[in-house]
Amino acid sequence: MGKIKGDLNVVVVNASPHVGRIFYAKMWTADAEPTAPDCFSNDGRTPDEGAAKPQSDRCDSCAQNIKGSGQGNSKACRYSRRIAVTLEEDFGTSLEGEVYQMNLASKSLFGESVDDRTHPFETYCKYLSNNGKSLDYVVTKLSFNEDNDNQSILFTPVRFINKHEYSVTSKVASAPEVQKMVVMTPYQADMSGRQPQLEAPAEKPKAALPKAEPVEEVAEPVKREKKVDPTPTAKKDLDSVLKAWTEE
């Protein structure tokens, strides 16, 4: 959905059921091409079956989950959670029902709340639950947390959604493509978008021409004389032929 410029009001229509994990062996740089992770987990407990290079049988005992395995005192394996949202401003327009995917990193998931209503995502979910509501029943304001270097996202409830908005969000939430948005797969993480270079087809070898065989000399054809039948046979007329077939 691009870079967020200022606050953004959304309805969270779906979210991955667990906090996942994602690990890249190479250090991230601004000019690096996006590639699939070396290891990842959708449940945060064990590596996913689609992980290219699983680092351990369990996430909690993995060496990449130890502080200091990453830059500074951080962990090399990062927390991650995916959510699917619709924009409040899209309701009543031609974009109504469009769903966007967001990837939340650890600082947007955990940490201290700013006040009683503004929280990181995990605390925000608990806050709504304690008040008898779920994510898809409220319009949520996304805002940057300017107090940290990574500008993490904070979540604040704005209002309850109305009947029309609920009819839209409840419909798209159950769509298969939206459910896939909140599950990480290797191909989703590989977003380079580069098409494989096609090689020119190999030129087929030309078939060898058959060797010419010596041609035998053939005698010049002689025109045969036409033989004349001295006693030509009279042709039978059609009536006599049919009569003979009938008699047989």
N, C-alpha and C positions, 0 to 999 in steps of 0.2 A: 504493500500500500504506500510505499515511499516513506520519506522522512516526515515526522509530525512537526508541524510548526504551530506551537501553542496548544491550548487545551482542545480536546476532542471528545464529543459525546457519542457513546456507542451503546449497543445492547449486546452483551456477551451471550451468544446463542449456543455455544458449545465449548468444551474445554477438555483437554486430555485428563483422564481419571486420576493419573498419578504424576508426580514430579519425576521427569525423566533425567537421563544423564547423557552427555555427549563428550567424546574425547577425540582430539586431533593430535597426532604425533608431531606434526610440524607446527612451529610457532606462527601465530597469525601476523600478517603484515598487510598494510593498506593496499598494496598492489598485487597481492596474491590472488590467484584464480580460485573461485569457489569450487570445492571438491567435497565428495562424500566423507563423513567422519571415519576414522579407523575403527572406532568402537562406539556403540550407543545403546541405550536402554530405554524402553518405553515405560517400564514399571519402577525403575530406580533400584531394582534388586538384582537382576541378572542381565547379562548382555543379550541383546536381541539376536534372533537366529540369523538375521540379515547382516549382522556386523561383519565387516571384512576381516578385522584383526582383533578378536576379543582379548582383552587384557587380563581377565581373571574369570573364574567360575561365578564369583559373587561380587557385587559392587561394593559392599561394605568392607570387604577384606582386600580390595584391589590396591595395588601400589600407587595407582594414579589418583586414588581418593585420599591420599595423605597430604596434609599441609606441607608445602615446600616442594611438592612434585611439579608444580607449575611455576610461573614467574613470581619471584619474591617468596611470600609465605602462602601463596594461593595453591589451590588444588588443580592439577592438570585436567582432571575430569570435571566438567562444569554441570551444574544443575540447569535444567531447561524444562519449560512447559509451554504447550501450544494452546492458543485460544482462537476461536472463530467469532468475528463480530460483524454486526451491521451498523451503519452510521445513522444517527438520528436525523441528519439533514437529508438523507436519501428517501425517507418516508414521504409519500405523496408525489414523488418524481419518477422519471423513467428508470432510475437506478434502484427503486424500491425492491428490497429482497436480495440485493447484491451482498455477498459475504466475503470478508477479508480475513486472512490468516495473520496472526501475530505470534512471534516467538519471544517468550519472556525469559530473560537470564536471571541468575540467582539474586542479584540486587533488586530486581523488580518483584521477586517472589518472597524474599525474606527481609527482615529488618524491622526497624522501629516505625511505629505509626506517627504521623505528623500531629494528628489530633484525634478526637473521638470518632470522626467520620472518614478520614483520609488515611489509607493503609496501603502497604504492599499487598500483592495479590493473595497470598495464602491467608494473611490476617483478614483481608477484606471478605473472603469467602466465609470465614468463621463469623465475622461481624454480621453478615447478612443472615446466616443460618441461625444465629442466636436471636435474631429478630423475626424468625419465621419466614424468611424470604430466600429466594435463590437468585442466581446471577441473571437468569433470563426474564425476571419479572421487573427489573429496574433499568432505567437509563443510567449509565455509569460515565462519569467524567474521567478521562485519562489526562494526566498532567505530568510534566517532568519534575523529578525531585532534584532541584538545583543544589542540594546540600552535599551531593557526592560527585566524584569526577566523571562517572559513567552516565550521569543524567538518567537514572532509572525511572521507571513509570510508576506513578501512584494512582490509586483508584478511589473515587468518591461517589457515593450515590447522589443522583440528582432528583429523580422522581420515579413513580411507578409508571409502567407503560400502559397505554390505553387498549381498548378491545381490538381496534384495527391493527395496531402495532403487534399485539399478541398473535393475531391471526397470521400475520406475515412471518414473524420470528419462529413460531411453533412449526410452521410448514417447512421452512428452510432448515431448521435444526435437525430434522429427521432425514434430510436428503443425503444419499450415499456420498456425494462429493464433499459435503460439509463434514461428515463424520471422518472422512479420510484426512481432512485438513489438520485434525488434532492428533494424528498418529504419524510418527516419524518412520520413514522408510528410506533405504539408501538412495533411491533415485530422486527423492524429494530434496535430499541434502546436496546432491550434485546439481548445481544450478548454473553451470558454466554456459550452457546454451550453445555450445560450439557444435557444429555439425561435423561428423567425421569426413575427412578428406577422401574423395573418391579417386581411386586410381584408374588411369586409362586402361581400357580392356586390351589385353595382349593381342597383338596382331597374329592371326592364324597363318601358319605356313601355307604357301601356295602349293597346290597339288602338282606333282611332276607330270609333265606331258608324256604320254606313251611313246616309246621309240618307234620310228617309222620302219615298217617291214618292207622288204623288196617286193615290188609288184610284178606278178607274172604276166607275160605278154599273152593276150587273148586274141585268137584269130578273128578276123573281120567277119561279122555275121553275114550269112548268105540268105537271100530271100527265097523261101520255098515256093515252088509252083503250086498253084491252086488246083486241087484235084476235082474233077467234075464227075458227079455221080451220073452214070449213063441212064439209070432208071430211078428217078426221084420218087420218093414215097409220097402219096397224096396225104395231105393233112386232114385229120378228123375234125369235123365241125363240132361246136359246143353241145348241140343237141344230142349227137350220137354218144359223146363222152358221158354226159349226165345219164342217158338211157342205159349205158353199160353199167354204171355204178349202181343204178336202181335195180337192175336185174340181178346183180350180185348180192 
